[in-house]
Amino acid sequence: MGIRIGSEGCVQGGSGSSVMRKPWLLLTLEADLNYNRPPATQNRRPIMSISEQPSTLSLPQTNPGVETVLEYLIIKFPFIDAQVWHQRVRDGKVHFFDGTLVTEHSPFKPQQRICYYREVESEQRIPFNEDIVFKDEHIVVAYKPHFLAVIPSGAFVNECLQNRLRKRTGLSDLQALHRLDRVTAGLVMFSINPESRQHYHHLFETRQIHKTYQAIAQLSEGENIVGQEWEVKNRIVQSEPRFRMVVTEGDANSHSVIRCIQQSESKALFELHPVTGKTHQLRVHMQSLGWPILNDKYYPTLQPLSADNFGAPLQLLAKSVEFIDPITYQPRHFSCAQNLSLE
């Protein structure tokens, strides 16, 4: 068995809070009625898909040099045009945690909680279904299909696993405890009880959740690696563009154990155990071993931006999770029915 040790070195949406009010609905009713008039009587605008659940943020303790909440939102989200924030505020789509509307003149006050509703011009339906693997009074464990975001992000506001599960279960307090990349499939854990949520968060923070993944990679001709295992430790940092990670010199901040369990003439199936949880860790570690994961648009080379290819998903699956339940103290093991196949 070969051992290789490497020496080289994201505002959460949908907090699950009880704030469900949308004061902007009443304020925009007249605008919506006007929008339905014939084109000759109005300036047409794109139809927006608006999140049904608020995203929340807390204003920082240290003022970054602004006078108003609006100014802070503009500098907090530099990729959203300032006029978009002005319009959201005017439309009543930004409010304090108690439901009071934020205005263009609302002063910045440290630690205030702000709610806003993300919106996109169009939102694609992801044509794959989620599955609920387990549910009790504290958590839900669900299977996330490839291409479905865990929480609202990017071009997706309602079409995400968290919001699908909230609709399906009727549980407004359902909140993701961790993340998977949108292009990765597999198990995700959710808290549904605010009283016990911190105990499950603590499991992730202290690395008491043991995860097993599957991945498929292309092999070179003549490679025979079944049964071999690699322990990868290296330092992963943000690269350019910032959503892409790279291995660099320095103390290791990432750790994975990877084993080849099956292979065909041209591909191999790997079992992966991440010890740490850095962004894109398994994708970068597989690349560093010389076997980038099949259908990865980021590694080893960043591919041009293109539409999702539903017929060629990233071959990475979060297969199972194990932990000691912090409430019952019983061992838990959850596994999804799905598997990656070399066929």
N, C-alpha and C positions, 0 to 999 in steps of 0.2 A: 504493500500500500504506500503510495507516494504522498509526501507531505510537503506543501509549498507554503512558506510564510512570507508575505509581502512586507517589505520594510519601507516602502515609499508612502510617502505621505500623499413659511407662507402666511386678514380680519375674518374670523370665523362667521359663517352665515348661519342663520337659523339657530339661535341659542337655545331654543326649547323653553324660553321663558314664558311667563304667563301673559306677557304683553302681546295681545293678538289684535288689538284695535288698529284700524286703518283710517285715521281721520281724513286722509286725503281723498277717500272715496266720495264723501259728500261734497268736498270742495271741487272735485273734477267732474261731477255729474253733468253740470251744464256744458262743460267743455266736451264731454263725451257725446252729448246730444247734438251739439254743433258739428262734431266730427262726422255724424251720420248724414249731414245735409249733402246735397249734390255738390260736385267739385266747383261749380261756378260761384258758390256762395262761401267758400272757405279756402284757406291755404292748407292743402293736404300735408299730413305728416305721417311718418312710418307707424305702423301698428306695433306697439311695444308689448313684449311679454314681461310682466311684472311679477316679482316673487310674491308668493302668497304668505310667506313668513318673513319677519323682519330680520335683518342682520344687525348685530349690535356691536358697539365698541365703547370703551371707556376713555374719556379724555385723559391725557397723561398728567402726572403730578407736576411736571415741569413744563411751563408754557413755552412752546417753541418760537414765540415771537409774534403771536397773532392776537387780535382783539375779539374776534367772534368765532362761534362754532363753525360757521360757513367757511371762514378763512382756513380753519384747521382742516376741514374736510377736503378743501382744494389742494392743500399741500400734502395731506396724508395719501391721497390717491392721484398722483401726478399724471396717470394715463387716462384719467377721465377729464374731459374738457371742463374748465371752470364754469362755462355757461350751462352745462348739464346740471351741475350742483345748484346754480342759481335757480334754474327752472324747477328742479325737484323741490327746493325749499318753497318757492312761490306756489307750487301745486300741493303743498302740504304733505309731501312724501318723506319728510324727515321730522322726527319728533323725539322728545325726551322719553325716558323709560316709563314715566307716569302717563304718557299720552299727550302731554302738552306740546303743541307745535313749535318747532324751531323756526325762527324768522331770520331774515338776512341780518338782523341787528342783535340776535341773542348773544350775550357775552360768553366768552370762553371761561369756564370754571373747572378747575382740576377735578378729576374723578367723576364728572357727570357721565351718565350712560346715555348714549345716543342710539336711536333706532332708525334705520333707513331701509328702503325696499329696492333691491337690485333690479335692474331692467335691461333687457336686450331687445334689439329690433326684431329678431326672429329666433325661435328656439326649436331645434331639431328633436324629434322623438327618437329615442334609442330603441331599436326594435328587438330588445332582449328582456327577459323577465328576471326579476329578483326572486329569491326563495327565502322564507323564514325557516331557519334551522332549529332555533330554540327561543323560547320566551318564558320568563317567569315574572315576578313582581318587581324585579330590579333591572334586568337586562334583556335585550333582544340580540340574537346572533343571526346574521343574514348573509346570504350569498349575493355578491355584487357581480353582475355580468361585465364583460369587457365593454369599454367605451362609456359606461355610466359613471358620472362623478359621484363621490360620496356626499358632498355638501355643495351648495351653490358656488359656482366658480366659472370664470371665463364667460363663454356664450350660453351657459346653462344656469337658470335661476330656479325653475320648478322641476325640471327633468334631472333629478338626482336621487340617489338611494334614500337619503334622509327624508326628503319630502314625499317620495313614493310610500315609504313605510309609515309616515305620519298619516297619510290619507288612508292607507290600507288598515291600520290598527286603530285610528282615531286618537292616538296618543300624542298630544301636542308637546309633551315634555320629552319626547324621544330625541336624543342627542348623541351624535357619533363620539366615541371615546378615542378613536385614532383614525388614520387615513390610509387609503390605498390610492396609488396613481389611477387616474381615470382609465388608462389603457390596460390596467392590471385587473384580473378577475379574482374573486375569492371571498373569504369570510371577513366580515366587519362586525365589530361589537358596538352596541348602542346602550346607553343608560336611559332608563325610562322613569327612574325615581330620583328626584333631586336630593332627597335625604341621604341616599347611599352612594350618590355619584362620585363623591370625592374618594371613596374607598377603591373604586375600580380605576379611577384616574391614577391612584397611587401605585397600582400594579404595573401600569405602563411606565410610570416615571422611574420605578425602581427595578425595571427589567424582570418582573416576575411573570410575564406573559411569554410563553415559549411557542414560537410560530414555526410552521413547516410550509415551505413553498415547493412547487414544481416548476421547472423551466426546461425548454427545449432549445438546443443550439445546433448549428451546422458543424459537421466534422470534416476535417481534411481527409483525403484518401489514405487509407492504411492505418488510421488512428484506432487504437483499441484501449479504452479507458474505463470500461465497466469495473466497478469495485474500488476504483481509486478515490481518494478523499483529499481535499485541500482546505487548509485553514488560512484564511486571508485576513490580514491585518494591515491597514494602511490609513493614510490621512486623505479624507475627501473634503474638498472645498468647492464653493461656487466658481463657475467659469464664466465665459462670455459666449452666448447670452446667459443671463443669470439663472435661468431655469435649468441649465445644464451643469453637471458636476464633473470634477476632474480629480485625479489622484496627484498629490503633490508631496514634496519632502516635508518631514516633520513628524512629531509624535502621532501615533495611530489614534484615530478617533472613530474607526469603524472596524467591525469584526464579524466575519461570517464563516460558517463551516459548510462546505459544498461537496457533494458526493455524486458520482455518476452511477445510476442504478440500472440503466438499460441503454442499448444503442442498436441502431440499424446500420446499413452501409454508409449512410450519409448524414444521419442525425443522432443525437444522444439526449436522453432524458436525465435530468439532474434533480436531486433533492437538496434543498437549501435551508439552512438554519441561521437566520440573522441573530447575532448576539446583541448588536446595537441596532439603532433604527435611523440611520442617516438617509436623507433624501436620495432616492435612486440607488441606494446602497447595493442591492443585489444585481442591478443592471450594470453598475460600474465594476463590481467584483467579477462578474462573469466575463466582462470585456477584458479585465486585467489578466485573467487566466488564459485568454486567447479564444474564448468561445462566447462572443456576444449573443444575447438572446435573440431568437428568431423573430423577425418583423419589428425590431426596435428602430424607431425613427430618429432616436437621439444618439445612440451609441452603436458602433464606434464613430460613425459620421452623422452629423446633423443633416437630416433630409429636408428638402424644400417643403414649405408649408403646403399641405394638401388635405383634401377631405378625408374623413375616416374611411378606411377600407374594411367594411364589416366582414369580408371574406378572409382577411389576413390579420387577425388580432395578434397583439404581442403575446408570445408564448410564455407567460408568467402567471402562475395561479397560487394564491394564498390558500393552501389546502386545509390546514388545521391549526387550532390554537389549544393550548393547555395551560392551566393555572389552578391555584388553590383559591376557591371562592372566599372573598374577604368577609362575607356575611355568614355563610353556613360552614365555612372551613372545610368543605368537601372538595375533593379533586374534581376538576371539570376538564372534559376533553370534547371538543366539537370539531367535526370534519364535514366538508361539503361532499356531495355525491359526485361532483364533476371531477374529471381527471384530464390531464394532457396526454395526447397519444402520438406515437411516432408514425402511425399509419396515415 
